[in-house]
Amino acid sequence: MKFELQYTAPLSKARAGKLETAHGLIDTPIFMPVGTIGSVKGIHFKDVKEDIKAQIILGNTYHLYLRPGVEIIEKAGGLHQFIGWDRPILTDSGGFQVFSLGDIRKLSEEGARFQSHIDGSRHLFTPENVIDIQRSIGADIIMAFDECTPGDADYDYARKSLELTQRWLERCIKRFDETEPKYGYSQSLFPIVQGCVYADLRRKAAEHVATFNSDGYAIGGLSVGEKEEDMYSMIEVVNDILPENKPRYLMGVGNPVNILEGIDRGIDMFDCVMPTRNGRNGMLFTQNGIINIKNTKWRDDFSPVDPDGTSFVDHQYSKAYLSHLFRAKEMLGAQIGSIHNLAFYLWLVGEARKQILAGSFKEWKEKMVKKIGKRL
């Protein structure tokens, strides 16, 4: 994998770059639609490519390990072949999913023992077998196994958690270095920076991962319950330390304002379930604010969902029609809502890139965050 840093915006740390993987080029900053189990929920890959214009999607190791299972994916020739997606894929290590299991998981030096949320069967994730699983999945970019610390963790818990994550990282890198890709193309391993909302722990974590000269770095454990100002502060702390010539991936974040604030602070890559999850439930993001299409006031509004959105949605339906679909519980409403939101997110990061290259990002971003975060 190669990363070219093309331009940094004036009065900002916003960056425009180009990421080269075995399955294609990615212009950064970029948003990655979440394809947890090998599908972007409810959306055909033709639409993911043509309407949403996604350059890379994300899969999840925990879910793919449970279903369909590593054996099936290997028989198919890797996840790209299994799902029919010929562009880049990134896989999360499953650390966040294991963290979210709560009482049905137990962490130790060895790894994480957990019960499947599907059938209650018992499993063990270790730094070593998580690398092996991701080798079998065959994503272009894979993540180190970590503990995702809760946003409200006290300092002592966060410190011990980080130390465990750091020891796990060293085992992940060792396993990665002593194994080979399975499908004839290279993979890149990103370490994950943890440390909760404690600046000294985040600095320690960033300094530690930077010693490994990896192809890129991820920032985890944010947008998990902490205040937004703490999230932004931790991004700033970490990005002051991470190498400038490597991509930076902010995991699981977030709403459109979070995306722009992250870009402003030097983040290159994002993913989040929000655009599809909210789209399925009738919350639509637009250039002028957020619409709850189920509200009565949209029932006889025949204007497009986003009048300024022709730049990112080829065909827009009226608010009245979408309101009808959601009230009738027609699955097409959820599909259109998901496609609209993802297209908006991809438009947003693409427009941010244009503004960075034009030298006008900071002024544009300050105007946009006031518009896109308000409820209509």
Buried (B, 14 or more C-beta within 10 A) or exposed (E): BEBEBEBBBEEBBBBBBBBEBBBEBBBBBBBBBBBBBBBBBBBEBEBBBEBBEBBBBBBBBBBBBBEBEBEEBBEBEBBBBBBEBEBBBBBBBBBBBBBEBEEEBEBEEEBBBBBBEEEEEEBEBBBBBBBBBBBBBBBBBBBBBBBBBBBEBEEEEBBEBBBBBBEBBBBBBEBBEEEEEBBEEEBBBBBBBBBBBBBEBBBBBBEBBBEBEBBBBBBBBBBBEBEBEBBBBBBBBBBEBBBEEBBBBBBBBBBBBBBBBBBBBBBBBBBBBBBBBBBBBBBBBBBBBBBBBBBEEBEEBEEBBBEEBEEBBEEBBBBBBBBBBBBEEEEBBBBBBBBBBBBBBBBBBBBBBEBBEEEEBBBBBEEBBEBBBEEE
